[in-house]
């Protein structure tokens, strides 16, 4: 994984897309990228998103850097965690940061594909991910 790509996914808000009866897109700020490339999303207020993911497991995450104008999309199939070490670690982090909310669970996925989504010759070029 390129450092620039990981930096953008780490620092910027994710726009998480799922599909149920209708398309659904939500901004997510309580998230992280693990060293092995696994993407983690805290379930704080997921309602439609969680239902869609439980129905089909498919997710797309788009992110962009307003300064560099670089944008990327990661796609994959999720796993749910409603308790355990991952959820505990997310809640410990939230407490340390003084967040007024806690994770009810977590969603993880290892992208099966990451694409450049910025204008130019690299648009739709697949990016190497771990």
N, C-alpha and C positions, 0 to 999 in steps of 0.2 A: 504494500500500500504506500502510495506516495505521501510524504509528510504534508504537503500542501493540501491534499484531499482530506487526510485525517484531521488536520487543523480546522478546516472549514466545517466538517461534520461535528467536531468537538465544540467549536465556539459559536456556531450559528444556530438559530431556531430551525427545527425540522418541521416540514409540512408532510404529515402522514396521511397517505391516501389508502382507503379501503373501499370495498365494493359490496353492497348488499342489494336491497331493492333499488337504491339510488347510490350514486357516487358520494363519498364522504371524505372530506379533507379537514384536518385539524392541525393547528400549530402545537408543537411540543417543545418545551424548554427543559424539562426534567428528564434527561437522557444522557447516554455516554457511549463511547466506543471502547471496547475492551482491547487489550494488547493483541489478542488473537483475531481481531476484526469483528467479533460479535457485537451487534448493536443492541443496546438495552434501553427500554422505554419504561418509565415508572407509570403505573396505572393510578392516576390521581383522580381524574374525572372522566374516564373513558366510559361512555355509555354506548352510543351507536358504533363507535370504533371497535369496542370490545365485542359487541354482538357480531359485527361483520367478521372480525378475526376468528371468533369461535365457530362461525358458520363455514368459512373457507380457508382461513389461515394465511391468506395472501395479503402482502403489504408492499407499498412503495413509499419511499421516503425521499423527498426532494429538499435540497438545501442550496443556498446561494450566499456568496460573499458580496455585500454591496460595494465594497471598495475595489475589489479586483474584477468584479462582474463574472466570476467563475461560478458555475452551478453544476450540481451532480445529482443523480438519482440512483438509489440502491433499491433492489427488489429482492424479495425472499418469502419464506414461509416461517411463521412464528411458532414459538413455544410459550406457554403461559406458566407463571409461577404465582401462587396466591399466598405463599409463605416460604420461609426458609432463609438461608444465608443471603441470597441476593436481595430479597425484600428488606431484610433487616439492615443490610449495608446501605441501601437507598434511604431508608428512614433515619439511620444514624447520620448520613450526609445531610439530609434535609434539616435535622435538628441542629447540627453544627453550623449550618448556613443561616439558621434562623428562619427557615421557610415556614409559613403558617399552615402547611398541609403535610400530609404523609401519604406514602404509597400504599394502596390497597392490594397491590400486586405488581407484577412486572411482566413485560413481554420481551422476548429476545429473538433475534434471528441473525444468522450468518448470511450475508447477501449472496445470492446465486449470480447476481450481475450488478455491476456499478457502471453507470454511463455518464460521460460528460454531457451536460445539457446547456452549455453556454453557446452563444452564436459563434460562428466561424467554422473553420475546417475540421475541428475536433468534435463538433456536435454529433452526438450519438456514438462516439468512439468508446469502446469498452475499456474501463480502467482496471488495472490489475489490483485485486483485493486479496488479502491473505487467504 
